[in-house]
């Protein structure tokens, strides 16, 4: 009986958490007449009208732009993290600095960063959306933790065989920390994908709006169109959901290894 109650409690909690997402998925494909008539459950149906309306608003262009932008940022962050983590493992005493940066809220850096970008003439450019995110202290820390787990004897043996820093990093360490790089890439992609305030502040050109920025504008234009907004929210979540489903075990394992380290 006790075990049944535990399972029932867990199921109730999961249902409570999933209920908004289930409603969003239901409303996204609900016929508009059902929404405006108030008959949300008595006139159940399936319609792609909201998806077609999103296409007319330019949703797919913003989705592809955000996918390319976030993928480029992740590639930069992984490359800089690989180099910085190797330097930390080699004895560079900047680990407290990275830990401090991880504790600083990103919102505090928005105003000074805006001033720097304005001084460089980079506002309303693609560089404003990429360059400030070229390195991530969190990603660097994850990769550094993975490199710490590599036996020192392995690197010493390679060093004695004449291997230089390039060989040590790209031919020995890189294959060993590749699973962590994958997990860090998923987390970095999600973090950049969900940015709303920063892109809105540094970019005013609609052609450079990320999907999340575009969604805030869509919400202002169609504040009462539940079906359209639900479809937009549902489709915008899909890339992140698919990434987590594909690499869930690797992400969880990376966090567990980081906590143990």
Secondary structure, 3 states (H helix, E strand, C coil): CHHHHHHHHHHHHHHHHHHHHHHHHHHHCCCHHHHHHCCCCCCCCCCCHHHHHHHHHCHHHHHHHHHHHHHHHHHHHHHHHHHHHHHHHCCCCCHHHHHHHHHCCHHHHHHHHHHHHHHHCCCCCHHHHHHHHCCCHHHHHHHHHHHHCCCHHHHHHHHHCCCCHHHHHHHHHHHHHHHHHHHHHHHHHHHHHCCCHHHHHHCCCHHHCCHHHHHHHHHHHCCCCHHHHHHHHHHHHHHHHHHHHHHHHHHHHHHHHHHHC
